[in-house]
Amino acid sequence: MPQISNENVTPSSAPLVEGVDYEIENGLFVLKRAYLLKRGECCGSGCRNCPYSPRGQKGSRQILSETGK
């Protein structure tokens, strides 16, 4: 799973909130679906919870259902 870097996170006036925007798994930040939807498009990093189709394609904006279909 890719690690999050500052260039992949959209700047915001509000800090990310653990449990709402992300979770920490094995010491890595895992962005949640709700936060990724706020971004408005895929960042291309292959996020586990990417809500866009096709997954991992930077700039894609088509939203997958919550079941991933």
Secondary structure, DSSP 8 states (H G I E B T S, - for coil): -----GGGS---SS---BTTTEEEETTEEEE-HHHHHHH-S--SS--TT--EESTT-TT--EE--TT--
